[in-house]
Amino acid sequence: MLDIRDIKKNDDVQTPEELFQEAATKVETTLNVAFPEHVSFGNYSYTITRGSSVVMIVIRPFSTDEVCVECIANVVYEARITPELMRFLLRKNAELYFGAFGLLFDDTITFSYSFPAKNLDPNELETAVDAVAVVADYYDDKIVAIAGGKRAADVTDLSILGA
């Protein structure tokens, strides 16, 4: 039998904008302390620079009652996408503790990790940003050695970035 106490009160339901605002407050508070040099773009997206990598932190919709935080780094542009490179990236995806390499529509190689924002704590975000930055910085040279291309830090031609 359904108990009326099991039904959520309307006061407990958050609008999508409230979900984004709540997550943004948590993210911005953490970034201000852990990464004071971060850049905010005002649209729930931020960047930090570590070594040869730039990590984008983006708050994205996930479900009707949750948003997620994605930490993503563009690792290498204009690499030759070969079976050897794909095997390397897939094997690394299986070996790494969290996060994964991926390909964008233009074959830019990325590394990203996403997690729900509802119970986000500062340590979780700081660890995720640092881990994505370290992985991208470590593997960019290895990927260029295998498949050519340019590390994200070496891109000076903004047309590559779609600018």
Short mmCIF file of the C-alpha atoms (twelve columns), coordinates in Angstrom:
data_MODEL
# 
_entry.id   MODEL 
# 
loop_
_atom_site.group_PDB 
_atom_site.id 
_atom_site.type_symbol 
_atom_site.label_atom_id 
_atom_site.label_alt_id 
_atom_site.label_comp_id 
_atom_site.label_asym_id 
_atom_site.label_seq_id 
_atom_site.Cartn_x 
_atom_site.Cartn_y 
_atom_site.Cartn_z 
_atom_site.pdbx_PDB_model_num 
ATOM 1   C CA . MET A 1   0.000  0.000  0.000   1 
ATOM 2   C CA . LEU A 2   1.310  3.440  -0.934  1 
ATOM 3   C CA . ASP A 3   2.090  5.636  2.044   1 
ATOM 4   C CA . ILE A 4   1.613  9.352  1.502   1 
ATOM 5   C CA . ARG A 5   4.947  9.936  3.287   1 
ATOM 6   C CA . ASP A 6   6.709  8.138  0.426   1 
ATOM 7   C CA . ILE A 7   5.652  10.779 -2.073  1 
ATOM 8   C CA . LYS A 8   8.128  13.616 -2.509  1 
ATOM 9   C CA . LYS A 9   6.909  17.011 -1.480  1 
ATOM 10  C CA . ASN A 10  6.815  19.582 -4.258  1 
ATOM 11  C CA . ASP A 11  9.251  21.619 -2.173  1 
ATOM 12  C CA . ASP A 12  11.878 18.897 -2.711  1 
ATOM 13  C CA . VAL A 13  11.706 19.082 -6.506  1 
ATOM 14  C CA . GLN A 14  14.338 21.288 -8.100  1 
ATOM 15  C CA . THR A 15  14.065 22.926 -11.482 1 
ATOM 16  C CA . PRO A 16  16.870 22.315 -13.980 1 
ATOM 17  C CA . GLU A 17  18.133 25.852 -13.369 1 
ATOM 18  C CA . GLU A 18  18.247 25.221 -9.608  1 
ATOM 19  C CA . LEU A 19  20.210 22.011 -10.203 1 
ATOM 20  C CA . PHE A 20  22.716 23.894 -12.358 1 
ATOM 21  C CA . GLN A 21  23.009 26.731 -9.825  1 
ATOM 22  C CA . GLU A 22  23.565 24.351 -6.922  1 
ATOM 23  C CA . ALA A 23  26.271 22.475 -8.841  1 
ATOM 24  C CA . ALA A 24  27.864 25.727 -10.045 1 
ATOM 25  C CA . THR A 25  28.099 27.019 -6.472  1 
ATOM 26  C CA . LYS A 26  29.884 23.841 -5.374  1 
ATOM 27  C CA . VAL A 27  32.205 23.848 -8.408  1 
ATOM 28  C CA . GLU A 28  33.062 27.552 -8.189  1 
ATOM 29  C CA . THR A 29  33.730 27.375 -4.445  1 
ATOM 30  C CA . THR A 30  36.150 24.488 -4.967  1 
ATOM 31  C CA . LEU A 31  37.840 26.081 -7.981  1 
ATOM 32  C CA . ASN A 32  38.329 29.372 -6.124  1 
ATOM 33  C CA . VAL A 33  40.216 27.544 -3.370  1 
ATOM 34  C CA . ALA A 34  42.029 24.757 -5.250  1 
ATOM 35  C CA . PHE A 35  42.548 26.436 -8.637  1 
ATOM 36  C CA . PRO A 36  42.400 30.211 -8.132  1 
ATOM 37  C CA . GLU A 37  43.851 30.741 -11.627 1 
ATOM 38  C CA . HIS A 38  40.817 29.089 -13.278 1 
ATOM 39  C CA . VAL A 39  38.838 30.890 -15.957 1 
ATOM 40  C CA . SER A 40  35.052 31.009 -15.772 1 
ATOM 41  C CA . PHE A 41  33.052 31.410 -18.973 1 
ATOM 42  C CA . GLY A 42  29.780 32.151 -17.177 1 
ATOM 43  C CA . ASN A 43  27.859 29.320 -18.837 1 
ATOM 44  C CA . TYR A 44  28.619 26.562 -16.336 1 
ATOM 45  C CA . SER A 45  32.023 25.983 -17.893 1 
ATOM 46  C CA . TYR A 46  35.519 26.685 -16.598 1 
ATOM 47  C CA . THR A 47  39.126 25.903 -17.519 1 
ATOM 48  C CA . ILE A 48  42.370 25.352 -15.655 1 
ATOM 49  C CA . THR A 49  45.868 24.846 -17.085 1 
ATOM 50  C CA . ARG A 50  48.231 22.187 -15.771 1 
ATOM 51  C CA . GLY A 51  51.496 21.335 -17.514 1 
ATOM 52  C CA . SER A 52  50.783 20.940 -21.227 1 
ATOM 53  C CA . SER A 53  47.064 20.352 -20.696 1 
ATOM 54  C CA . VAL A 54  44.023 22.539 -20.351 1 
ATOM 55  C CA . VAL A 55  41.147 20.941 -18.440 1 
ATOM 56  C CA . MET A 56  37.622 22.096 -19.142 1 
ATOM 57  C CA . ILE A 57  35.122 21.644 -16.339 1 
ATOM 58  C CA . VAL A 58  31.560 21.660 -17.647 1 
ATOM 59  C CA . ILE A 59  28.282 21.178 -15.806 1 
ATOM 60  C CA . ARG A 60  25.898 19.227 -18.057 1 
ATOM 61  C CA . PRO A 61  22.332 17.955 -17.783 1 
ATOM 62  C CA . PHE A 62  22.100 14.290 -16.865 1 
ATOM 63  C CA . SER A 63  18.547 13.434 -15.821 1 
ATOM 64  C CA . THR A 64  15.430 15.167 -14.570 1 
ATOM 65  C CA . ASP A 65  16.852 15.426 -11.067 1 
ATOM 66  C CA . GLU A 66  20.626 15.425 -11.597 1 
ATOM 67  C CA . VAL A 67  23.371 17.242 -13.436 1 
ATOM 68  C CA . CYS A 68  26.896 15.955 -13.933 1 
ATOM 69  C CA . VAL A 69  30.318 17.513 -13.900 1 
ATOM 70  C CA . GLU A 70  32.570 16.629 -16.816 1 
ATOM 71  C CA . CYS A 71  36.311 17.214 -16.725 1 
ATOM 72  C CA . ILE A 72  37.720 16.990 -20.238 1 
ATOM 73  C CA . ALA A 73  41.095 17.726 -21.803 1 
ATOM 74  C CA . ASN A 74  41.890 17.897 -25.486 1 
ATOM 75  C CA . VAL A 75  45.079 15.860 -25.656 1 
ATOM 76  C CA . VAL A 76  46.215 15.731 -29.309 1 
ATOM 77  C CA . TYR A 77  44.997 17.433 -32.493 1 
ATOM 78  C CA . GLU A 78  45.511 16.148 -36.059 1 
ATOM 79  C CA . ALA A 79  46.849 12.706 -35.128 1 
ATOM 80  C CA . ARG A 80  46.695 9.884  -37.686 1 
ATOM 81  C CA . ILE A 81  43.868 7.678  -36.436 1 
ATOM 82  C CA . THR A 82  45.245 4.203  -37.121 1 
ATOM 83  C CA . PRO A 83  44.394 0.748  -35.791 1 
ATOM 84  C CA . GLU A 84  47.629 0.868  -33.755 1 
ATOM 85  C CA . LEU A 85  46.569 4.133  -32.092 1 
ATOM 86  C CA . MET A 86  43.047 2.860  -31.421 1 
ATOM 87  C CA . ARG A 87  44.424 -0.304 -29.768 1 
ATOM 88  C CA . PHE A 88  46.732 1.840  -27.638 1 
ATOM 89  C CA . LEU A 89  43.889 4.134  -26.499 1 
ATOM 90  C CA . LEU A 90  41.474 1.271  -25.826 1 
ATOM 91  C CA . ARG A 91  44.087 -0.593 -23.789 1 
ATOM 92  C CA . LYS A 92  44.781 2.539  -21.778 1 
ATOM 93  C CA . ASN A 93  41.029 2.912  -21.174 1 
ATOM 94  C CA . ALA A 94  41.038 -0.597 -19.706 1 
ATOM 95  C CA . GLU A 95  44.089 0.118  -17.522 1 
ATOM 96  C CA . LEU A 96  43.256 3.546  -16.123 1 
ATOM 97  C CA . TYR A 97  41.298 3.756  -12.874 1 
ATOM 98  C CA . PHE A 98  38.752 6.262  -14.095 1 
ATOM 99  C CA . GLY A 99  38.190 8.409  -17.143 1 
ATOM 100 C CA . ALA A 100 38.637 7.470  -20.764 1 
ATOM 101 C CA . PHE A 101 40.198 8.563  -24.007 1 
ATOM 102 C CA . GLY A 102 37.839 9.536  -26.779 1 
ATOM 103 C CA . LEU A 103 37.657 11.085 -30.246 1 
ATOM 104 C CA . LEU A 104 35.786 14.245 -31.155 1 
ATOM 105 C CA . PHE A 105 34.080 14.731 -34.523 1 
ATOM 106 C CA . ASP A 106 37.322 16.158 -35.977 1 
ATOM 107 C CA . ASP A 107 39.449 13.292 -34.556 1 
ATOM 108 C CA . THR A 108 40.822 15.376 -31.693 1 
ATOM 109 C CA . ILE A 109 41.881 12.929 -28.982 1 
ATOM 110 C CA . THR A 110 40.418 13.751 -25.585 1 
ATOM 111 C CA . PHE A 111 40.570 12.410 -22.067 1 
ATOM 112 C CA . SER A 112 37.531 12.890 -19.847 1 
ATOM 113 C CA . TYR A 113 35.858 11.884 -16.632 1 
ATOM 114 C CA . SER A 114 32.269 12.649 -15.549 1 
ATOM 115 C CA . PHE A 115 30.468 12.260 -12.241 1 
ATOM 116 C CA . PRO A 116 27.149 13.289 -10.668 1 
ATOM 117 C CA . ALA A 117 27.051 16.710 -9.027  1 
ATOM 118 C CA . LYS A 118 24.345 16.200 -6.409  1 
ATOM 119 C CA . ASN A 119 26.703 14.990 -3.654  1 
ATOM 120 C CA . LEU A 120 29.847 16.623 -4.997  1 
ATOM 121 C CA . ASP A 121 32.517 17.333 -2.427  1 
ATOM 122 C CA . PRO A 122 35.592 19.530 -2.951  1 
ATOM 123 C CA . ASN A 123 38.080 16.642 -2.758  1 
ATOM 124 C CA . GLU A 124 36.226 14.730 -5.476  1 
ATOM 125 C CA . LEU A 125 36.334 17.666 -7.900  1 
ATOM 126 C CA . GLU A 126 39.933 18.583 -7.125  1 
ATOM 127 C CA . THR A 127 41.059 14.970 -7.570  1 
ATOM 128 C CA . ALA A 128 39.162 14.609 -10.856 1 
ATOM 129 C CA . VAL A 129 40.615 17.816 -12.328 1 
ATOM 130 C CA . ASP A 130 44.145 16.898 -11.253 1 
ATOM 131 C CA . ALA A 131 43.816 13.340 -12.570 1 
ATOM 132 C CA . VAL A 132 42.522 14.440 -15.984 1 
ATOM 133 C CA . ALA A 133 45.309 17.020 -16.233 1 
ATOM 134 C CA . VAL A 134 48.014 14.527 -15.247 1 
ATOM 135 C CA . VAL A 135 46.782 11.836 -17.663 1 
ATOM 136 C CA . ALA A 136 46.482 14.294 -20.567 1 
ATOM 137 C CA . ASP A 137 49.909 15.781 -19.831 1 
ATOM 138 C CA . TYR A 138 51.532 12.342 -19.533 1 
ATOM 139 C CA . TYR A 139 50.001 10.732 -22.625 1 
ATOM 140 C CA . ASP A 140 50.110 13.636 -25.099 1 
ATOM 141 C CA . ASP A 141 53.796 13.010 -25.927 1 
ATOM 142 C CA . LYS A 142 53.249 9.249  -26.187 1 
ATOM 143 C CA . ILE A 143 50.304 9.704  -28.558 1 
ATOM 144 C CA . VAL A 144 52.227 12.163 -30.755 1 
ATOM 145 C CA . ALA A 145 55.099 9.632  -30.939 1 
ATOM 146 C CA . ILE A 146 52.670 6.931  -32.119 1 
ATOM 147 C CA . ALA A 147 50.410 8.932  -34.414 1 
ATOM 148 C CA . GLY A 148 51.854 12.384 -34.996 1 
ATOM 149 C CA . GLY A 149 49.737 15.448 -34.517 1 
ATOM 150 C CA . LYS A 150 50.067 18.314 -32.082 1 
ATOM 151 C CA . ARG A 151 49.766 18.409 -28.327 1 
ATOM 152 C CA . ALA A 152 47.027 20.743 -27.188 1 
ATOM 153 C CA . ALA A 153 49.695 22.992 -25.633 1 
ATOM 154 C CA . ASP A 154 51.451 23.329 -29.000 1 
ATOM 155 C CA . VAL A 155 48.433 24.480 -30.975 1 
ATOM 156 C CA . THR A 156 48.864 28.091 -32.010 1 
ATOM 157 C CA . ASP A 157 46.708 27.957 -35.130 1 
ATOM 158 C CA . LEU A 158 43.298 28.800 -33.705 1 
ATOM 159 C CA . SER A 159 41.564 27.511 -36.839 1 
ATOM 160 C CA . ILE A 160 42.326 24.000 -35.566 1 
ATOM 161 C CA . LEU A 161 40.226 24.863 -32.539 1 
ATOM 162 C CA . GLY A 162 37.352 26.101 -34.668 1 
ATOM 163 C CA . ALA A 163 38.045 29.751 -33.835 1 
# 
